Amino acid sequence: MTDSPADLILRNAHFLTGSVWQRGSMVVSDGRIVSIGSSDDAASRRSSSTEVRDLDGAWVTPGFHDAHVHPTSAGLEMNACDLGGATTADESVQAVAAYARNRPDVPWILGGGWSMEAFERGTPTAALLDAVEPDRPVYLPNRDHHSAWVNNAALALAGIDERTPDPADGRIERDASGRPTGCLHEGAMSLVADIAPRPSSDDLREALLSAQAHLHSLGIVGWQDALVGTGLGMADSFDTYIDLAGTGRLTGKAVLALWWDRDRGAEQIPELVERRSRALAHGVRATAVKIMQDGVCETFTAAVLDPYLDRDGHATDNHGISFIPADDLREFVAQLDALDFQVHVHALGDRAVRDSLDAVEHARARNGDRGNRHHLAHLQIIARDDLARFASTGAIANAQPLWACRDAQMDELTLPFLSSTARESQYLFRSLLDAGAGLGFGSDWPVSSADPLAGIHVAVNRRPPGETDAEPLVEAERLTAAEALRAYTSGSAYINGLESSTGVLEPGFAADLAVLDRDPTTDTTRLSDTRVLHTFVDGRQVTP
């Protein structure tokens, strides 16, 4: 590689090498970085076939890796009734009305992405949907896919009424007389999702391609798909990845986290092994298993140590939901670890975090350190006594930094219902790093924006983008811009086992690059204003 002519020379740019910017040129051959900075080396390796690009002083960072994202679900929503841009209840309803009006022949209205803060108490009603679509069933998961909005036609078709019991892993929102009101939480979503039409293979293919294009436009070169299977009513994209990889259209460096069916036990492990082998035969890494251990704070289903408070600030007897008993979780993680699966655990509340750390610790005690890089995702609340356990167990913190701020959802639907200890223990990024934890970042898109620069902005400022006067959320937990960039590049690449080939700009590493319009390490109050001009994967531009 070092003696071959350059395939690509990027000149007149700033390149982030470690924590230092180098001005000059980058030489790329066979998709790998040959050199950075030296104009003489660039000139000596130029041939008649070399592509030379002048970047006009742009700022080049390693390409971003998203450690927790749902591309196919996001693409399906983008291509269906997409409520991601609606900020009020009326905007949401009108978006549904417009979509339904323009598609009179589809049997169901499907899509999603609505925001809880747009609706009173975070729960929209069937009556709102009935006003614009009373006849066809409507099924719309919210941004975080922990709740779904349905109309009365969908409730009737699923046979859900006041006599329907709540499933063990979910809740049907009801009025004072017990009648369902049109919002289904957690496992109750499947009561309707299981009878809704499934997307076709063509739908899934177009969804993943649409999502991949969007991720690349944001400088993202790789990701871990955090749910490949049929959990939470999502469509299974396993064969879609194999299809796109086989035809050369999968340009992102993807790792698949296979869904752990929480209604089953260890008997499903041989099926996961078979899926992993089948994927590998097609060049796809399905090497992780996704276990959802709890829910979310807004619906009081995140598993917490201190009980939730009621609207008057008094403690209730609700500690959230543990979808898998702690003893079972320990056993499942140990068995998966012994088979060299990486376990990717949704652990949002501090009780779920503790149970997950216990499980990783148990696996390590039984199997030794097998280097499987188990990681805990979301980590909204961590008991400070558990911070040091990330380093001691080798568990990696997989955080979604865009959430670490005081927005309407936090102020209205979360903080009033948490204990004072939990309120001060949210998104402890600084404390995790100081305790020696590995830290990777992701977005959970379509739950929230996939934009890494917006997430980095919040990690650094602890305020929503554009709100310079907002009160920061647990301000002491801020990161520096360099630390946040590392978490979204080399930190997430490490989670995916790619740290020896991508995530940094060094000779010998893949030319996975995000070309930015400004220096993201200065004037950090404007981090979210930074724009991605171009994205390269293995030296190939993957953005228009």
BAKE-115366 format. One record per residue (C-alpha): residue in one letter; chain; y, z, x. Coordinates in steps of 0.2 Angstrom, whole numbers, plus 5000, padded with zeros to 4 digits. Layout:
N
> A,A,Y,Z,X
...
***
This chain:
544
> M,A,5000,5000,5000
> T,A,5012,5005,5014
> D,A,5012,4987,5022
> S,A,5012,4977,5007
> P,A,5027,4967,5000
> A,A,5036,4976,4986
> D,A,5033,4971,4968
> L,A,5049,4979,4963
> I,A,5065,4986,4971
> L,A,5077,4997,4961
> R,A,5093,4997,4971
> N,A,5110,5006,4969
> A,A,5104,5021,4960
> H,A,5102,5040,4962
> F,A,5084,5046,4963
> L,A,5079,5064,4960
> T,A,5067,5069,4974
> G,A,5062,5087,4972
> S,A,5079,5095,4967
> V,A,5090,5083,4978
> W,A,5098,5067,4973
> Q,A,5095,5052,4985
> R,A,5107,5037,4984
> G,A,5099,5021,4988
> S,A,5084,5010,4984
> M,A,5066,5013,4978
> V,A,5052,5002,4983
> V,A,5037,5000,4972
> S,A,5021,4991,4976
> D,A,5005,4990,4965
> G,A,5013,5003,4953
> R,A,5016,5016,4966
> I,A,5032,5022,4975
> V,A,5032,5016,4993
> S,A,5049,5023,4998
> I,A,5065,5030,4992
> G,A,5082,5030,4999
> S,A,5081,5017,5013
> S,A,5090,5001,5011
> D,A,5082,4995,5027
> D,A,5065,4998,5021
> A,A,5069,4989,5004
> A,A,5075,4974,5013
> S,A,5060,4973,5025
> R,A,5048,4973,5010
> R,A,5057,4960,5000
> S,A,5048,4944,4997
> S,A,5051,4929,4986
> S,A,5040,4937,4972
> T,A,5049,4954,4973
> E,A,5059,4958,4957
> V,A,5075,4966,4962
> R,A,5085,4977,4949
> D,A,5102,4984,4952
> L,A,5104,5000,4942
> D,A,5123,5001,4944
> G,A,5123,5019,4950
> A,A,5111,5026,4936
> W,A,5101,5042,4939
> V,A,5083,5041,4940
> T,A,5071,5055,4936
> P,A,5052,5056,4935
> G,A,5046,5050,4918
> F,A,5044,5064,4905
> H,A,5027,5070,4899
> D,A,5026,5078,4882
> A,A,5013,5092,4882
> H,A,5011,5093,4863
> V,A,5015,5079,4851
> H,A,5007,5070,4836
> P,A,5011,5051,4839
> T,A,5000,5044,4825
> S,A,5006,5056,4812
> A,A,5024,5053,4817
> G,A,5022,5034,4817
> L,A,5014,5035,4799
> E,A,5029,5044,4793
> M,A,5041,5032,4802
> N,A,5032,5018,4793
> A,A,5031,5027,4776
> C,A,5042,5038,4766
> D,A,5051,5046,4781
> L,A,5062,5061,4776
> G,A,5066,5066,4794
> G,A,5084,5061,4792
> A,A,5087,5070,4776
> T,A,5097,5087,4779
> T,A,5099,5092,4760
> A,A,5088,5094,4745
> D,A,5097,5080,4737
> E,A,5096,5068,4752
> S,A,5077,5071,4752
> V,A,5075,5068,4734
> Q,A,5085,5052,4735
> A,A,5075,5046,4750
> V,A,5059,5048,4739
> A,A,5067,5039,4725
> A,A,5073,5024,4735
> Y,A,5056,5023,4744
> A,A,5047,5024,4727
> R,A,5059,5011,4719
> N,A,5056,4998,4733
> R,A,5037,5000,4732
> P,A,5032,4999,4714
> D,A,5014,4994,4717
> V,A,5008,5008,4729
> P,A,4997,5021,4720
> W,A,5003,5036,4730
> I,A,5020,5040,4738
> L,A,5015,5046,4755
> G,A,5026,5051,4771
> G,A,5034,5067,4775
> G,A,5046,5075,4787
> W,A,5057,5086,4776
> S,A,5066,5101,4782
> M,A,5063,5119,4775
> E,A,5081,5123,4777
> A,A,5086,5110,4765
> F,A,5078,5119,4751
> E,A,5081,5136,4743
> R,A,5069,5149,4752
> G,A,5062,5134,4761
> T,A,5051,5128,4746
> P,A,5054,5112,4737
> T,A,5047,5110,4719
> A,A,5037,5098,4710
> A,A,5051,5097,4697
> L,A,5063,5089,4710
> L,A,5050,5075,4713
> D,A,5045,5073,4695
> A,A,5064,5069,4691
> V,A,5062,5053,4702
> E,A,5043,5050,4702
> P,A,5034,5058,4687
> D,A,5019,5046,4686
> R,A,5012,5042,4704
> P,A,5006,5057,4714
> V,A,5017,5062,4729
> Y,A,5011,5071,4744
> L,A,5024,5074,4758
> P,A,5020,5086,4772
> N,A,5036,5095,4780
> R,A,5041,5093,4798
> D,A,5029,5106,4805
> H,A,5014,5100,4794
> H,A,5011,5118,4789
> S,A,5017,5115,4771
> A,A,5017,5100,4759
> W,A,5028,5095,4744
> V,A,5019,5088,4729
> N,A,5023,5083,4712
> N,A,5014,5088,4696
> A,A,5004,5072,4695
> A,A,4997,5077,4712
> L,A,4994,5094,4706
> A,A,4985,5088,4691
> L,A,4974,5075,4700
> A,A,4969,5089,4712
> G,A,4965,5101,4697
> I,A,4977,5114,4704
> D,A,4984,5126,4691
> E,A,4987,5144,4688
> R,A,4968,5148,4689
> T,A,4966,5140,4706
> P,A,4963,5153,4719
> D,A,4972,5152,4736
> P,A,4961,5147,4750
> A,A,4957,5159,4763
> D,A,4968,5150,4776
> G,A,4982,5145,4765
> R,A,4993,5149,4750
> I,A,4999,5140,4734
> E,A,5017,5143,4730
> R,A,5019,5150,4712
> D,A,5032,5155,4700
> A,A,5032,5172,4692
> S,A,5019,5168,4679
> G,A,5007,5161,4693
> R,A,5010,5142,4689
> P,A,5010,5131,4705
> T,A,5028,5126,4709
> G,A,5024,5111,4720
> C,A,5023,5118,4738
> L,A,5007,5121,4747
> H,A,5005,5130,4763
> E,A,4992,5129,4777
> G,A,4974,5127,4771
> A,A,4981,5124,4753
> M,A,4988,5107,4759
> S,A,4970,5100,4759
> L,A,4968,5103,4741
> V,A,4979,5087,4739
> A,A,4977,5079,4756
> D,A,4958,5077,4754
> I,A,4960,5066,4738
> A,A,4975,5056,4745
> P,A,4972,5038,4751
> R,A,4968,5037,4769
> P,A,4977,5025,4781
> S,A,4968,5010,4786
> S,A,4964,5005,4804
> D,A,4978,4993,4804
> D,A,4990,5007,4797
> L,A,4984,5018,4811
> R,A,4986,5005,4824
> E,A,5004,5001,4819
> A,A,5008,5019,4818
> L,A,5003,5023,4836
> L,A,5011,5007,4843
> S,A,5027,5012,4833
> A,A,5026,5030,4840
> Q,A,5023,5024,4858
> A,A,5038,5013,4858
> H,A,5049,5027,4852
> L,A,5042,5039,4865
> H,A,5045,5026,4879
> S,A,5063,5024,4873
> L,A,5066,5042,4876
> G,A,5059,5041,4894
> I,A,5042,5048,4890
> V,A,5028,5040,4900
> G,A,5013,5052,4895
> W,A,5008,5065,4882
> Q,A,4994,5076,4875
> D,A,4990,5071,4857
> A,A,4989,5089,4850
> L,A,4977,5084,4835
> V,A,4965,5070,4836
> G,A,4953,5073,4821
> T,A,4956,5076,4802
> G,A,4965,5093,4803
> L,A,4980,5098,4792
> G,A,4977,5082,4782
> M,A,4981,5071,4797
> A,A,4972,5054,4799
> D,A,4960,5053,4814
> S,A,4967,5042,4828
> F,A,4952,5043,4839
> D,A,4946,5025,4837
> T,A,4964,5020,4837
> Y,A,4967,5026,4855
> I,A,4950,5017,4860
> D,A,4956,5001,4852
> L,A,4973,5001,4860
> A,A,4966,5006,4877
> G,A,4953,4992,4876
> T,A,4966,4979,4872
> G,A,4979,4985,4885
> R,A,4992,4990,4873
> L,A,4990,5009,4876
> T,A,5004,5010,4890
> G,A,5007,5029,4889
> K,A,4996,5041,4899
> A,A,4988,5050,4885
> V,A,4976,5065,4884
> L,A,4968,5068,4867
> A,A,4965,5086,4861
> L,A,4950,5085,4849
> W,A,4952,5095,4833
> W,A,4942,5111,4831
> D,A,4937,5113,4813
> R,A,4941,5131,4809
> D,A,4929,5130,4794
> R,A,4915,5128,4806
> G,A,4908,5137,4822
> A,A,4900,5133,4838
> E,A,4888,5120,4829
> Q,A,4902,5107,4831
> I,A,4903,5108,4850
> P,A,4889,5095,4853
> E,A,4900,5083,4842
> L,A,4915,5086,4853
> V,A,4905,5083,4869
> E,A,4899,5066,4861
> R,A,4917,5061,4857
> R,A,4923,5065,4874
> S,A,4909,5054,4882
> R,A,4912,5040,4870
> A,A,4931,5040,4874
> L,A,4928,5041,4892
> A,A,4917,5026,4891
> H,A,4932,5016,4885
> G,A,4944,5024,4898
> V,A,4952,5037,4886
> R,A,4953,5055,4891
> A,A,4948,5066,4876
> T,A,4946,5081,4887
> A,A,4955,5094,4877
> V,A,4950,5104,4861
> K,A,4964,5109,4849
> I,A,4962,5126,4841
> M,A,4974,5132,4828
> Q,A,4974,5151,4828
> D,A,4989,5155,4817
> G,A,5003,5147,4806
> V,A,5022,5148,4807
> C,A,5034,5162,4804
> E,A,5044,5153,4790
> T,A,5029,5154,4779
> F,A,5024,5171,4785
> T,A,5008,5164,4792
> A,A,5011,5166,4811
> A,A,5000,5181,4817
> V,A,5011,5195,4822
> L,A,5009,5212,4829
> D,A,5023,5220,4819
> P,A,5023,5216,4800
> Y,A,5035,5204,4792
> L,A,5050,5212,4783
> D,A,5054,5209,4765
> R,A,5071,5202,4759
> D,A,5078,5220,4759
> G,A,5073,5222,4777
> H,A,5058,5234,4773
> A,A,5041,5232,4782
> T,A,5027,5224,4772
> D,A,5009,5224,4775
> N,A,5008,5206,4780
> H,A,5004,5202,4798
> G,A,5001,5184,4795
> I,A,4985,5174,4797
> S,A,4972,5173,4811
> F,A,4963,5157,4806
> I,A,4948,5162,4818
> P,A,4943,5180,4820
> A,A,4947,5186,4838
> D,A,4929,5189,4843
> D,A,4924,5172,4837
> L,A,4939,5164,4847
> R,A,4933,5173,4863
> E,A,4916,5166,4861
> F,A,4921,5148,4856
> V,A,4934,5147,4871
> A,A,4920,5153,4883
> Q,A,4908,5140,4877
> L,A,4921,5126,4878
> D,A,4926,5132,4895
> A,A,4908,5131,4901
> L,A,4907,5113,4896
> D,A,4924,5110,4905
> F,A,4934,5106,4890
> Q,A,4953,5111,4891
> V,A,4957,5122,4876
> H,A,4974,5119,4868
> V,A,4978,5134,4857
> H,A,4992,5134,4843
> A,A,4998,5152,4846
> L,A,5015,5155,4838
> G,A,5015,5174,4834
> D,A,5013,5188,4847
> R,A,4996,5193,4839
> A,A,4989,5175,4840
> V,A,4996,5175,4858
> R,A,4987,5191,4863
> D,A,4971,5185,4855
> S,A,4972,5169,4864
> L,A,4975,5177,4881
> D,A,4960,5188,4877
> A,A,4949,5173,4874
> V,A,4955,5164,4890
> E,A,4952,5180,4900
> H,A,4935,5182,4893
> A,A,4930,5164,4897
> R,A,4936,5167,4915
> A,A,4926,5183,4916
> R,A,4910,5174,4910
> N,A,4912,5157,4919
> G,A,4923,5160,4933
> D,A,4939,5150,4936
> R,A,4933,5132,4932
> G,A,4951,5125,4933
> N,A,4951,5119,4915
> R,A,4970,5123,4913
> H,A,4969,5131,4895
> H,A,4986,5132,4887
> L,A,4994,5141,4873
> A,A,5006,5130,4863
> H,A,5023,5136,4854
> L,A,5024,5154,4859
> Q,A,5038,5158,4848
> I,A,5035,5177,4850
> I,A,5026,5185,4865
> A,A,5024,5203,4868
> R,A,5032,5207,4884
> D,A,5017,5217,4890
> D,A,5007,5200,4889
> L,A,5019,5190,4900
> A,A,5010,5194,4916
> R,A,4993,5189,4908
> F,A,4998,5171,4909
> A,A,4997,5171,4928
> S,A,4982,5182,4929
> T,A,4972,5172,4917
> G,A,4978,5155,4922
> A,A,4984,5151,4905
> I,A,4998,5139,4904
> A,A,5013,5141,4893
> N,A,5015,5125,4883
> A,A,5032,5127,4875
> Q,A,5043,5117,4863
> P,A,5061,5121,4870
> L,A,5071,5112,4856
> W,A,5066,5127,4844
> A,A,5074,5140,4856
> C,A,5090,5141,4847
> R,A,5099,5148,4831
> D,A,5099,5135,4818
> A,A,5098,5136,4799
> Q,A,5079,5138,4799
> M,A,5080,5152,4812
> D,A,5094,5161,4804
> E,A,5089,5160,4786
> L,A,5070,5158,4786
> T,A,5064,5167,4802
> L,A,5075,5181,4809
> P,A,5078,5191,4793
> F,A,5059,5193,4791
> L,A,5055,5198,4809
> S,A,5055,5216,4817
> S,A,5069,5219,4829
> T,A,5056,5219,4843
> A,A,5050,5201,4838
> R,A,5068,5195,4836
> E,A,5071,5199,4854
> S,A,5055,5192,4860
> Q,A,5057,5173,4856
> Y,A,5054,5159,4867
> L,A,5054,5169,4883
> F,A,5055,5154,4895
> R,A,5064,5164,4909
> S,A,5053,5179,4908
> L,A,5037,5167,4909
> L,A,5043,5159,4925
> D,A,5048,5175,4932
> A,A,5031,5182,4928
> G,A,5023,5168,4938
> A,A,5017,5158,4922
> G,A,5014,5139,4923
> L,A,5026,5131,4911
> G,A,5025,5114,4902
> F,A,5036,5107,4889
> G,A,5033,5096,4873
> S,A,5041,5092,4857
> D,A,5028,5094,4843
> W,A,5036,5078,4836
> P,A,5037,5074,4821
> V,A,5040,5092,4818
> S,A,5056,5090,4828
> S,A,5064,5077,4839
> A,A,5054,5070,4853
> D,A,5069,5068,4864
> P,A,5066,5078,4880
> L,A,5084,5078,4885
> A,A,5088,5087,4868
> G,A,5074,5100,4872
> I,A,5080,5102,4890
> H,A,5098,5105,4883
> V,A,5092,5119,4872
> A,A,5081,5127,4886
> V,A,5097,5128,4897
> N,A,5110,5133,4884
> R,A,5099,5142,4870
> R,A,5111,5133,4858
> P,A,5108,5118,4846
> P,A,5114,5101,4854
> G,A,5133,5099,4850
> E,A,5136,5117,4845
> T,A,5145,5124,4860
> D,A,5151,5140,4851
> A,A,5135,5145,4842
> E,A,5127,5161,4847
> P,A,5114,5158,4859
> L,A,5096,5164,4855
> V,A,5091,5178,4868
> E,A,5103,5171,4880
> A,A,5094,5180,4895
> E,A,5080,5168,4893
> R,A,5090,5152,4899
> L,A,5083,5140,4912
> T,A,5092,5130,4924
> A,A,5093,5111,4922
> A,A,5081,5109,4937
> E,A,5068,5121,4930
> A,A,5069,5113,4913
> L,A,5067,5096,4920
> R,A,5052,5101,4930
> A,A,5044,5109,4914
> Y,A,5046,5092,4905
> T,A,5039,5082,4920
> S,A,5028,5090,4933
> G,A,5024,5105,4922
> S,A,5017,5094,4908
> A,A,5009,5082,4920
> Y,A,5000,5097,4927
> I,A,4993,5102,4910
> N,A,4986,5085,4908
> G,A,4978,5085,4926
> L,A,4990,5072,4933
> E,A,5000,5082,4945
> S,A,4993,5072,4960
> S,A,4998,5055,4953
> T,A,5014,5057,4942
> G,A,5028,5069,4937
> V,A,5038,5068,4954
> L,A,5047,5055,4963
> E,A,5038,5054,4980
> P,A,5029,5040,4990
> G,A,5011,5038,4984
> F,A,5015,5043,4967
> A,A,5015,5032,4952
> A,A,5032,5024,4948
> D,A,5034,5033,4931
> L,A,5053,5033,4929
> A,A,5066,5038,4917
> V,A,5083,5029,4921
> L,A,5097,5039,4914
> D,A,5116,5035,4911
> R,A,5122,5051,4919
> D,A,5117,5066,4930
> P,A,5108,5078,4919
> T,A,5110,5093,4931
> T,A,5129,5094,4930
> D,A,5139,5098,4915
> T,A,5124,5105,4906
> T,A,5134,5108,4890
> R,A,5132,5089,4888
> L,A,5114,5087,4892
> S,A,5109,5081,4875
> D,A,5122,5067,4877
> T,A,5112,5059,4891
> R,A,5104,5043,4887
> V,A,5089,5034,4893
> L,A,5092,5016,4899
> H,A,5075,5011,4905
> T,A,5058,5018,4906
> F,A,5044,5013,4918
> V,A,5026,5016,4918
> D,A,5017,5012,4934
> G,A,5032,5002,4940
> R,A,5032,4991,4923
> Q,A,5046,4993,4912
> V,A,5040,4998,4895
> T,A,5057,4998,4885
> P,A,5067,4983,4880
***
